[in-house]
Amino acid sequence: MKEKLKKMDKALIGVLLGAFLPVIGFIISYYVKTYGTDVDFSGYMSRALNGQEQQDILIFSMLPNMFLFYFTNFRWNLMEFTKGLVAVTILLGLMLVLLTVL
């Protein structure tokens, strides 16, 4: 298993997975936050882009990156993978700040 993990220790893989996981997190947040309501996906998208719940939705979308960071950095010691993952997470965090300020 350790050999398989070392093959994944590339910054590009971290960047790609770090960009893909927030999309999955966004879809999961749609189902979690709209359970029991009649909000469609396009309405949820507009809430995420300029609604009152914007910050909550976008932070929830970044949770899979934070979860993966724990394993790649502290458990598996994949330093290059972690660099890519952190770079994407920082960029997404900056975009979140800019969206909430503007």
Backbone as CSV, one residue per row, in Angstrom:
resi,resn,N_x,N_y,N_z,CA_x,CA_y,CA_z,C_x,C_y,C_z
1,MET,0.826,-1.195,0.000,0.000,0.000,0.000,0.868,1.255,0.000
2,LYS,1.978,1.184,0.717,2.858,2.343,0.810,3.428,2.721,-0.556
3,GLU,3.709,1.717,-1.392,4.225,1.982,-2.734,3.176,2.660,-3.605
4,LYS,1.920,2.247,-3.484,0.840,2.865,-4.250,0.657,4.321,-3.842
5,LEU,0.768,4.589,-2.547,0.631,5.963,-2.076,1.775,6.831,-2.563
6,LYS,2.977,6.291,-2.610,4.122,7.068,-3.078,4.002,7.420,-4.560
7,LYS,3.300,6.578,-5.342,3.069,6.899,-6.750,2.131,8.096,-6.888
8,MET,1.254,8.269,-5.920,0.312,9.392,-5.961,0.902,10.679,-5.393
9,ASP,2.111,10.633,-4.884,2.723,11.796,-4.240,3.266,12.775,-5.281
10,LYS,2.341,13.371,-6.024,2.677,14.374,-7.043,1.769,15.580,-6.840
11,ALA,2.344,16.756,-6.983,1.576,17.985,-6.752,0.419,18.118,-7.744
12,LEU,0.613,17.676,-8.981,-0.444,17.777,-9.989,-1.671,16.952,-9.596
13,ILE,-1.447,15.786,-9.057,-2.570,14.960,-8.601,-3.290,15.654,-7.458
14,GLY,-2.543,16.282,-6.564,-3.157,17.041,-5.472,-3.983,18.215,-5.978
15,VAL,-3.479,18.895,-6.998,-4.215,20.028,-7.579,-5.503,19.538,-8.229
16,LEU,-5.413,18.469,-9.001,-6.599,17.957,-9.694,-7.657,17.464,-8.712
17,LEU,-7.233,16.700,-7.731,-8.187,16.205,-6.735,-8.708,17.336,-5.867
18,GLY,-7.847,18.304,-5.577,-8.270,19.461,-4.790,-9.265,20.334,-5.522
19,ALA,-9.241,20.331,-6.836,-10.219,21.085,-7.622,-11.514,20.299,-7.821
20,PHE,-11.424,18.987,-7.819,-12.591,18.137,-8.047,-13.428,17.926,-6.782
21,LEU,-12.794,17.781,-5.646,-13.523,17.488,-4.405,-14.509,18.577,-3.974
22,PRO,-14.222,19.872,-4.157,-15.239,20.866,-3.812,-16.516,20.754,-4.638
23,VAL,-16.402,20.265,-5.857,-17.602,20.042,-6.678,-18.451,18.944,-6.046
24,ILE,-17.796,17.871,-5.631,-18.499,16.792,-4.938,-19.085,17.315,-3.631
25,GLY,-18.320,18.123,-2.907,-18.812,18.716,-1.663,-20.009,19.611,-1.879
26,PHE,-20.025,20.330,-2.996,-21.154,21.198,-3.317,-22.409,20.377,-3.575
27,ILE,-22.261,19.287,-4.304,-23.403,18.421,-4.586,-23.925,17.789,-3.297
28,ILE,-23.025,17.353,-2.432,-23.442,16.787,-1.144,-24.126,17.852,-0.297
29,SER,-23.591,19.076,-0.316,-24.205,20.147,0.475,-25.603,20.470,-0.026
30,TYR,-25.833,20.318,-1.327,-27.179,20.535,-1.868,-28.167,19.568,-1.231
31,TYR,-27.798,18.310,-1.167,-28.705,17.314,-0.592,-28.857,17.476,0.917
32,VAL,-27.797,17.874,1.589,-27.865,18.030,3.046,-28.671,19.269,3.421
33,LYS,-28.382,20.382,2.783,-29.012,21.647,3.178,-30.432,21.826,2.648
34,THR,-30.812,21.094,1.598,-32.162,21.261,1.056,-33.067,20.086,1.372
35,TYR,-32.627,19.205,2.252,-33.456,18.057,2.617,-34.752,18.540,3.271
36,GLY,-35.865,18.089,2.735,-37.150,18.465,3.282,-37.701,19.775,2.755
37,THR,-36.994,20.429,1.858,-37.487,21.663,1.243,-37.692,21.415,-0.244
38,ASP,-38.289,22.355,-0.914,-38.504,22.200,-2.353,-37.650,23.191,-3.146
39,VAL,-36.356,23.229,-2.835,-35.411,24.088,-3.551,-34.766,23.255,-4.651
40,ASP,-34.841,23.738,-5.882,-34.194,23.012,-6.972,-32.709,23.384,-7.048
41,PHE,-31.965,22.650,-7.895,-30.512,22.829,-7.953,-30.133,24.214,-8.473
42,SER,-30.869,24.749,-9.434,-30.533,26.084,-9.950,-30.790,27.159,-8.895
43,GLY,-31.833,26.982,-8.090,-32.079,27.910,-6.983,-30.990,27.835,-5.937
44,TYR,-30.500,26.622,-5.716,-29.405,26.435,-4.764,-28.118,27.076,-5.292
45,MET,-27.900,26.956,-6.591,-26.718,27.595,-7.199,-26.786,29.111,-7.030
46,SER,-27.965,29.699,-7.239,-28.072,31.151,-7.080,-27.886,31.558,-5.626
47,ARG,-28.318,30.720,-4.688,-28.050,30.997,-3.263,-26.561,30.953,-2.975
48,ALA,-25.875,30.008,-3.614,-24.439,29.867,-3.382,-23.653,31.028,-3.966
49,LEU,-24.142,31.613,-5.035,-23.403,32.696,-5.679,-23.722,34.072,-5.119
50,ASN,-24.955,34.285,-4.659,-25.261,35.628,-4.154,-26.375,35.644,-3.113
51,GLY,-26.556,34.567,-2.410,-27.615,34.523,-1.405,-27.092,34.759,-0.007
52,GLN,-28.013,34.669,0.929,-27.662,34.864,2.330,-26.797,33.726,2.863
53,GLU,-27.009,32.528,2.329,-26.277,31.348,2.796,-24.991,31.107,2.016
54,GLN,-24.541,32.074,1.280,-23.410,31.902,0.380,-22.176,31.356,1.093
55,GLN,-21.803,31.960,2.180,-20.585,31.559,2.878,-20.715,30.151,3.449
56,ASP,-21.856,29.814,4.022,-22.064,28.479,4.572,-21.961,27.406,3.494
57,ILE,-22.569,27.656,2.367,-22.570,26.676,1.280,-21.158,26.467,0.747
58,LEU,-20.433,27.535,0.526,-19.098,27.411,-0.057,-18.090,26.818,0.923
59,ILE,-18.238,27.099,2.199,-17.362,26.472,3.189,-17.661,24.981,3.279
60,PHE,-18.926,24.618,3.262,-19.309,23.204,3.276,-18.702,22.476,2.079
61,SER,-18.620,23.156,0.939,-18.055,22.558,-0.269,-16.565,22.281,-0.126
62,MET,-15.889,23.002,0.727,-14.448,22.822,0.910,-14.106,21.765,1.961
63,LEU,-15.086,21.249,2.665,-14.829,20.245,3.698,-14.140,18.972,3.193
64,PRO,-14.480,18.452,1.998,-13.747,17.267,1.529,-12.243,17.520,1.369
65,ASN,-11.849,18.723,0.957,-10.426,19.041,0.864,-9.764,19.000,2.237
66,MET,-10.445,19.529,3.223,-9.888,19.536,4.576,-9.775,18.121,5.137
67,PHE,-10.754,17.291,4.836,-10.731,15.901,5.271,-9.573,15.160,4.616
68,LEU,-9.392,15.356,3.305,-8.294,14.700,2.597,-6.943,15.219,3.074
69,PHE,-6.859,16.490,3.412,-5.607,17.054,3.925,-5.136,16.312,5.163
70,TYR,-6.066,15.992,6.044,-5.695,15.276,7.268,-4.983,13.969,6.933
71,PHE,-5.547,13.211,6.006,-4.939,11.921,5.674,-3.638,12.075,4.901
72,THR,-3.604,12.951,3.908,-2.394,13.053,3.091,-1.223,13.660,3.849
73,ASN,-1.494,14.551,4.762,-0.409,15.213,5.474,0.003,14.457,6.737
74,PHE,-0.940,14.090,7.560,-0.607,13.527,8.864,-0.524,12.008,8.884
75,ARG,-1.304,11.334,8.077,-1.308,9.871,8.100,-0.373,9.259,7.074
76,TRP,-0.421,9.754,5.827,0.319,9.118,4.753,1.593,9.855,4.380
77,ASN,1.814,11.055,4.884,3.017,11.856,4.616,3.297,12.036,3.121
78,LEU,2.274,12.395,2.370,2.427,12.682,0.943,2.634,14.182,0.781
79,MET,3.853,14.619,0.908,4.144,16.047,0.973,3.876,16.778,-0.342
80,GLU,4.235,16.191,-1.467,3.989,16.851,-2.754,2.496,16.925,-3.058
81,PHE,1.781,15.846,-2.810,0.328,15.826,-2.983,-0.314,16.895,-2.116
82,THR,0.157,16.998,-0.883,-0.388,17.982,0.057,-0.136,19.404,-0.425
83,LYS,1.019,19.649,-1.032,1.307,20.988,-1.572,0.268,21.394,-2.608
84,GLY,-0.049,20.493,-3.524,-1.051,20.786,-4.540,-2.429,20.987,-3.949
85,LEU,-2.785,20.140,-2.995,-4.088,20.233,-2.342,-4.225,21.544,-1.578
86,VAL,-3.194,21.931,-0.868,-3.230,23.176,-0.094,-3.275,24.387,-1.019
87,ALA,-2.553,24.333,-2.125,-2.559,25.454,-3.071,-3.965,25.704,-3.609
88,VAL,-4.654,24.644,-3.993,-6.016,24.802,-4.510,-6.955,25.276,-3.402
89,THR,-6.796,24.747,-2.218,-7.662,25.135,-1.099,-7.463,26.605,-0.738
90,ILE,-6.237,27.075,-0.789,-5.980,28.500,-0.519,-6.622,29.368,-1.595
91,LEU,-6.493,28.967,-2.854,-7.133,29.735,-3.927,-8.649,29.757,-3.776
92,LEU,-9.232,28.623,-3.432,-10.678,28.581,-3.210,-11.079,29.429,-2.012
93,GLY,-10.257,29.417,-0.974,-10.532,30.258,0.192,-10.468,31.738,-0.137
94,LEU,-9.500,32.120,-0.956,-9.407,33.522,-1.386,-10.606,33.920,-2.239
95,MET,-11.033,33.021,-3.102,-12.224,33.302,-3.904,-13.456,33.427,-3.012
96,LEU,-13.530,32.610,-1.989,-14.647,32.698,-1.035,-14.652,34.033,-0.334
97,VAL,-13.496,34.494,0.087,-13.409,35.811,0.746,-13.823,36.911,-0.215
98,LEU,-13.327,36.849,-1.446,-13.687,37.875,-2.430,-15.175,37.867,-2.754
99,LEU,-15.769,36.693,-2.844,-17.201,36.613,-3.116,-18.052,37.167,-1.984
100,THR,-17.616,36.944,-0.759,-18.413,37.416,0.372,-18.205,38.907,0.634
101,VAL,-17.066,39.445,0.242,-16.796,40.862,0.453,-17.474,41.709,-0.613
102,LEU,-17.428,41.232,-1.844,-17.990,42.010,-2.963,-19.461,41.863,-3.098
